[in-house]
């Protein structure tokens, strides 16, 4: 049985703030974009509760509602949005080939990758139960909700140290749960943590369970992995800062990436090492990881794709 094939001018892979913003700009540039949402339509924000730091929503907005607004705007301007995931790609020649759901082949003049990144979790059942209700993987996003309260953060790298010091400005007390007897963070970041008076570091400690009342977090049970002594920490917020994994595995071998899997783009651009392939959002940004910065790079990717196509057409007709 032969596979179904379709050709598009601009294919967008992924549907978070980066993908939808790319779709809005690509639609307005008459690139007639087709978007495949991926398995989590709307991206990470659909799994959050209130978003207070996205411009234009003075009262804040729920994450799923914000992404629904993005989707409606992209559709109104002409983006064709399809639920499905890209199972493989072939960037060896133009146009690029992309296989969707293992059955349909799309050829595309330009491809915008906005597949995002997923937070790494500890794998506790209680962690998922209270995700968005006291459990968070982003201190910058959610720290504000815990002003004057006691919180805990797990992690030992630069991100964990940075987020702990950020939380310390808002929370009354921050327990920092470190699995080993030392940090993995840089000396400068460790120095910053050690010199923040309201951060208490719990070395050789692991999280056993997130405690809650069925609605929100009320504490966390930790265990000292040397003495096996268990302690309950009275906290209302629990932050996981053990890293993110970019959703870029299908592009390995085609696109340049760093050692973690983040796609490398040309500085000041969304261009990858492959002609006509652009990347926006958290799939290439391991520093800021905010909805608003993802949206900004989505805009850039659509403009880069439009300029790339215009230059190609000029060469052909000139």
C-alpha positions in Angstrom: 0.0 0.0 0.0 1.5 3.3 -1.1 1.8 6.1 1.4 -0.3 9.3 1.0 1.8 12.3 0.0 1.1 16.0 0.2 3.2 19.1 -0.5 3.1 22.3 1.6 4.9 25.5 1.5 5.4 25.8 5.3 5.1 23.0 7.8 5.1 23.7 11.5 5.9 20.8 13.8 4.6 21.5 17.4 1.9 23.7 18.8 3.1 25.6 21.9 3.5 29.4 22.0 6.4 29.2 19.5 4.5 27.1 17.0 1.3 29.1 17.1 3.1 32.4 16.8 5.0 31.1 13.8 1.7 30.0 12.4 0.1 33.5 12.9 3.0 35.2 11.2 3.3 32.6 8.4 -0.4 32.8 7.7 -0.2 36.6 7.4 2.7 36.2 5.0 0.6 33.9 2.8 2.8 30.9 3.4 -0.4 28.8 3.9 1.1 26.9 6.9 0.1 23.5 8.0 0.7 22.6 11.6 0.9 19.2 13.3 0.2 19.7 17.0 2.1 16.8 18.4 0.6 14.5 21.1 0.3 17.4 23.6 -1.6 20.0 21.6 -0.8 23.4 22.9 2.4 22.3 24.6 3.5 22.6 28.3 1.2 25.5 29.1 -1.9 23.3 28.7 -0.6 21.5 31.9 -0.3 24.6 34.0 -2.9 26.5 35.9 -2.8 30.3 36.2 -0.4 32.2 34.0 0.3 35.8 35.3 3.4 36.8 33.3 2.1 36.7 29.7 1.6 40.3 28.5 -1.9 41.4 27.6 -3.7 39.5 30.4 -3.8 41.9 33.3 -5.9 39.6 35.4 -3.8 36.5 34.5 -5.2 33.6 32.5 -5.3 29.8 32.8 -2.7 28.0 30.7 -5.1 25.9 28.6 -7.3 29.0 27.9 -4.2 31.0 26.8 -3.2 28.3 24.3 -6.8 28.1 23.1 -6.6 31.8 22.3 -3.3 31.2 20.4 -5.0 28.4 18.4 -8.1 30.4 17.5 -6.0 33.3 16.3 -3.7 31.0 14.1 -6.8 29.3 12.6 -8.6 32.6 12.0 -5.7 33.8 10.0 -5.6 30.7 7.8 -3.4 28.0 9.5 -4.5 24.5 8.9 -4.1 22.8 12.3 -4.0 19.0 12.4 -3.7 16.7 15.4 -0.9 14.2 14.8 2.8 13.7 15.5 5.8 13.6 13.2 7.4 10.1 13.4 10.4 10.7 11.1 12.1 13.2 8.9 14.4 13.2 5.8 16.3 16.5 5.4 18.7 15.1 2.8 17.2 17.0 -0.2 14.7 19.7 -1.1 11.8 19.7 -0.5 12.1 18.2 2.9 10.3 15.0 3.7 8.4 14.5 6.9 6.4 11.4 7.9 3.3 11.9 10.1 1.8 9.2 12.3 4.0 6.6 10.5 1.6 6.7 7.4 1.5 10.1 5.7 4.4 11.8 3.9 4.5 15.6 3.7 7.0 17.4 1.5 7.7 20.9 2.6 9.6 23.9 1.2 10.2 25.1 4.7 9.9 23.4 8.1 9.6 25.2 11.4 10.4 23.0 14.4 8.7 24.1 17.7 8.5 20.8 19.5 9.5 22.3 22.9 11.1 20.6 25.8 9.7 18.5 28.7 10.6 18.9 32.3 12.3 15.9 33.9 10.3 14.7 36.9 11.2 12.5 39.9 8.6 9.9 38.9 6.5 10.0 42.0 2.7 9.4 41.8 2.0 12.3 44.2 4.2 14.6 42.1 1.9 14.2 39.2 -1.2 14.3 41.4 -0.3 17.8 42.6 1.2 19.1 39.4 -0.1 22.7 39.0 -1.5 22.6 42.6 1.7 23.3 44.4 4.1 21.2 42.3 5.9 23.1 39.6 8.9 22.7 37.3 9.3 26.5 36.8 10.2 28.8 39.6 10.1 31.9 37.4 6.6 31.0 36.2 5.1 30.0 39.5 7.2 31.4 42.4 5.0 34.5 42.7 2.1 32.3 44.0 4.2 31.3 47.0 5.1 34.8 48.4 5.8 34.6 52.1 5.3 30.9 52.2 7.8 28.0 52.8 8.8 26.0 49.7 11.1 23.2 48.7 13.2 22.7 45.5 14.9 19.6 44.4 18.1 19.7 42.2 21.8 20.4 42.5 22.8 22.0 39.2 23.0 25.6 38.0 19.3 25.8 37.2 18.3 24.5 40.6 20.7 27.0 42.3 19.4 29.9 40.2 15.7 29.0 40.9 16.4 28.5 44.6 17.8 32.0 44.9 14.9 33.4 42.8 12.4 31.7 45.1 14.3 33.0 48.2 13.4 36.5 47.2 9.7 35.6 47.3 9.3 32.8 49.8 9.8 32.9 53.5 12.0 29.8 53.5 13.4 27.6 50.8 14.5 24.0 51.5 16.9 22.8 48.8 17.0 19.0 48.5 20.3 17.8 47.2 20.8 14.0 46.6 24.5 13.9 47.1 26.8 15.6 49.5 27.7 18.4 47.1 26.3 20.5 44.3 26.8 20.0 40.6 26.4 23.7 40.0 29.2 26.1 39.3 31.2 27.6 42.1 29.6 31.0 41.6 26.1 29.7 41.8 26.9 27.6 44.9 28.4 30.7 46.5 25.2 32.6 45.8 23.0 29.8 47.4 25.3 29.5 50.5 25.1 33.3 51.0 21.3 33.4 50.9 20.2 33.2 54.5 16.7 31.8 54.0 17.8 28.8 51.9 18.4 25.6 54.0 20.3 22.9 52.1 19.5 19.3 52.9 22.4 17.3 51.6 22.3 13.5 51.0 18.5 13.8 50.9 15.9 12.4 48.5 12.2 13.1 48.1 10.0 10.2 49.1 6.5 11.7 48.7 4.7 15.0 48.1 2.1 15.4 50.9 -1.2 17.1 50.3 -4.8 17.4 51.4 -6.3 16.2 48.1 -6.3 19.7 46.6 -2.9 21.2 47.1 0.5 20.6 48.6 0.9 20.7 52.4 4.4 19.2 52.8 7.0 16.8 51.5 8.4 13.7 53.0 12.2 13.4 52.6 14.7 10.7 53.5 18.4 11.0 54.3 20.0 8.4 52.1 22.9 7.9 54.6 20.9 7.5 57.9 17.5 6.5 56.4 15.9 9.1 58.7 12.7 10.5 57.4 11.5 14.1 57.8 8.3 15.9 56.9 8.9 19.4 55.7 6.0 21.8 56.1 5.8 23.5 52.6 3.1 24.7 50.3 5.2 24.6 47.1 7.5 21.9 45.7 9.7 22.8 42.7 11.5 20.2 40.5 14.7 21.5 38.9 16.5 18.4 37.7 16.6 19.5 34.1 14.6 19.5 30.9 14.7 17.2 27.9 14.2 18.8 24.5 11.7 16.9 22.3 14.1 16.7 19.4 15.1 13.0 19.2 13.6 12.5 15.7 15.9 15.2 14.3 19.1 13.6 15.6 21.5 12.9 12.7 20.0 15.8 10.7 20.4 18.9 12.8 23.3 20.2 14.9 22.5 19.9 18.6 24.3 20.4 21.9 25.1 17.5 24.2 21.6 17.6 25.8 19.7 17.6 22.5 18.8 21.3 22.1 18.9 22.3 18.5 21.6 24.8 17.7 20.4 27.8 15.6 22.6 30.5 14.0 23.1 33.4 16.5 20.4 36.1 16.0 18.4 33.8 13.8 16.2 30.6 13.9 18.2 29.0 11.0 19.5 25.5 11.6 22.4 23.9 9.7 19.9 22.6 7.1 18.6 24.9 4.5 15.0 25.8 4.9 14.7 24.3 8.4 14.1 26.7 11.3 13.7 26.1 15.0 11.9 28.2 17.6 10.9 27.9 21.3 12.2 25.6 23.9 13.5 23.0 21.4 16.4 25.5 21.0 16.3 27.6 24.1 17.6 26.1 27.4 18.2 29.5 29.0 14.9 31.4 29.2 12.2 28.8 28.6 9.3 31.2 28.9 6.1 31.4 26.9 6.8 35.0 25.8 10.4 34.2 24.6 9.1 31.1 22.8 6.5 33.3 21.0 9.2 35.8 20.1 11.3 33.1 18.4 8.2 31.7 16.7 7.7 35.1 15.1 11.4 35.1 14.0 11.1 31.6 12.5 8.1 32.6 10.3 9.9 35.8 9.1 13.1 33.8 8.4 11.1 31.2 6.5 9.3 33.9 4.5 12.5 35.6 3.6 14.2 32.3 2.7 11.3 31.5 0.3 11.3 35.0 -1.2 15.0 34.8 -1.8 14.6 31.4 -3.5 11.8 32.7 -5.7 13.9 35.7 -6.7 16.8 33.5 -7.7 14.5 31.2 -9.8 12.8 34.1 -11.6 15.8 36.4 -11.9 
